[in-house]
Amino acid sequence: MFSKVSAGSLLLAGLFFSETALASPTQCGDLASLINQRLSYMKDVAGYKAEKHLAIEDVPQEVNVLANSVAVAEKLGLHGESVKPFIQAQMDAAKAIQYRYRADWLSVAENNWRPDPLPQVRSKISGLNTDILSCINATLLQGERFTNKTAFLRVLDQANLKESDKARIWYSLQQITLKSP
């Protein structure tokens, strides 16, 4: 009788702990998926800028994105200053992806493809920024941290995204904190 109870208890405990263990990677995967989705728009941004002969680096736009992101982060309950390196890392990775696309297109043109209009793409990116910050906030409010670097980096899978870009995003994510009460 004791062994049946012990085995049943162990089975239930194992299921509970395996479900708990899966919660963090899932959250991490969801966050990484949102970031991956955000970066997936960089081909459209690069293509639009190439068609219009626009520079990849748009400092006023970056200043705007950073300021808006910090404001959203603060409203959600994140410490705004701690979010800045994370937002900057994403913007820098986005620019690097765009530069790499543009360099590739110098030797091989992209056929049968047209980029989506930049205002439409920027609107989608803005929504994703809010979703990303909301996911981070919810995770931190639950007292959890992002700890599964391997799973996170595996989900970030974009053309022209380098391991160093991914590592910088991961490292800056680790620095984000909640606002002090």
C-alpha positions in Angstrom: 0.0 0.0 0.0 2.8 2.4 0.9 4.6 1.9 -2.4 1.3 2.6 -4.3 0.8 5.8 -2.4 4.5 6.8 -2.8 4.5 6.0 -6.5 1.3 7.9 -7.0 2.6 10.9 -5.1 5.9 10.8 -6.9 4.0 10.7 -10.3 1.9 13.7 -9.3 4.9 15.6 -8.0 6.8 14.8 -11.2 3.9 16.1 -13.3 3.6 19.2 -11.2 7.4 20.0 -11.4 7.6 19.2 -15.1 4.7 21.5 -15.7 6.3 24.2 -13.6 9.6 23.7 -15.3 7.9 24.1 -18.7 6.3 27.4 -17.7 9.5 29.5 -17.9 10.7 28.2 -21.2 7.2 28.7 -22.6 7.2 32.3 -21.4 10.7 32.7 -22.7 9.7 31.2 -26.0 6.7 33.5 -26.2 8.9 36.5 -25.6 11.5 35.3 -28.0 8.8 34.7 -30.6 7.6 38.2 -30.3 11.1 39.6 -30.7 11.6 37.2 -33.6 8.4 38.5 -35.2 9.5 42.1 -34.7 12.9 41.4 -36.4 11.1 39.6 -39.2 9.9 42.9 -40.5 13.4 44.2 -41.2 13.4 42.8 -44.7 10.4 45.0 -45.5 12.0 48.0 -43.8 15.3 47.4 -45.7 13.4 46.9 -49.0 11.3 50.0 -48.6 14.3 52.1 -47.7 16.2 50.7 -50.7 13.3 51.5 -53.1 13.1 55.1 -51.7 16.9 55.6 -51.5 16.6 56.2 -47.7 19.4 55.6 -45.2 19.1 52.7 -43.0 20.0 54.7 -39.9 17.2 57.1 -39.0 18.3 58.7 -35.8 15.1 60.8 -35.2 13.0 57.6 -35.6 15.3 55.7 -33.1 15.0 58.5 -30.6 11.2 58.4 -31.0 11.1 54.6 -30.6 13.3 54.7 -27.5 11.2 57.4 -25.9 7.9 55.7 -26.7 9.2 52.4 -25.5 10.4 53.8 -22.2 7.1 55.6 -21.7 5.2 52.3 -22.3 7.5 50.4 -20.0 7.0 52.9 -17.2 3.2 52.7 -17.6 3.4 48.9 -17.4 5.5 49.1 -14.3 9.0 48.5 -15.6 11.9 50.7 -14.7 12.4 52.8 -17.8 16.1 53.2 -17.6 16.6 49.5 -17.4 14.6 49.0 -20.6 16.7 51.4 -22.7 19.6 48.9 -23.4 17.2 46.2 -24.4 15.3 48.5 -26.8 18.6 49.8 -28.2 19.9 46.2 -28.7 16.8 45.3 -30.7 17.1 48.5 -32.8 20.8 47.8 -33.4 20.1 44.2 -34.4 17.3 45.5 -36.7 19.7 47.9 -38.4 22.4 45.2 -38.8 19.8 42.9 -40.5 18.8 45.8 -42.8 22.5 46.5 -43.7 23.1 42.8 -44.4 20.0 42.6 -46.7 21.1 45.7 -48.5 24.7 44.3 -49.0 23.2 41.0 -50.3 21.0 42.9 -52.8 24.1 44.6 -54.3 25.1 41.3 -55.9 21.8 39.4 -56.1 18.5 41.3 -56.5 15.4 40.1 -54.7 13.0 38.9 -57.4 9.2 38.7 -57.2 9.0 40.5 -53.8 7.8 43.9 -52.8 8.2 45.4 -49.3 5.2 46.4 -47.3 4.8 50.2 -46.9 7.0 51.5 -44.1 4.2 53.2 -42.1 2.3 50.0 -42.0 5.3 48.0 -40.9 6.2 50.6 -38.2 2.7 50.3 -36.9 3.1 46.5 -36.5 6.5 46.9 -34.9 5.1 49.4 -32.4 2.4 47.0 -31.4 5.0 44.2 -31.0 7.1 46.5 -28.8 4.2 46.9 -26.5 3.5 43.2 -26.5 7.2 42.5 -25.7 7.3 44.9 -22.8 4.0 43.5 -21.5 5.4 40.0 -21.6 8.5 41.0 -19.7 6.4 42.9 -17.1 4.1 40.0 -16.6 7.0 37.6 -16.1 8.8 39.8 -13.7 5.6 40.5 -11.7 5.3 36.7 -11.2 8.7 36.8 -9.6 10.2 34.9 -12.5 13.3 35.7 -14.5 14.3 34.7 -18.0 16.8 31.9 -17.4 16.7 29.6 -20.4 19.2 31.3 -22.7 19.4 28.3 -25.1 15.7 28.1 -25.7 15.5 31.9 -26.1 18.4 32.1 -28.6 17.0 29.1 -30.6 13.7 30.9 -31.2 15.5 34.0 -32.5 16.0 32.8 -36.0 16.0 35.5 -38.7 18.0 35.8 -41.9 21.0 38.1 -41.3 20.7 37.9 -37.5 24.0 37.0 -36.0 24.7 35.1 -32.8 26.3 38.3 -31.3 23.1 40.2 -32.0 21.1 37.5 -30.2 23.5 37.5 -27.3 23.3 41.3 -26.8 19.5 41.1 -26.8 19.6 38.3 -24.2 22.1 40.1 -22.0 20.1 43.4 -22.1 16.9 41.5 -21.3 18.5 40.3 -18.1 19.0 43.9 -17.0 15.3 44.8 -17.0 13.8 45.5 -13.6 10.4 46.5 -12.2 9.9 50.0 -11.0 10.6 50.4 -7.3 7.4 51.0 -5.2 
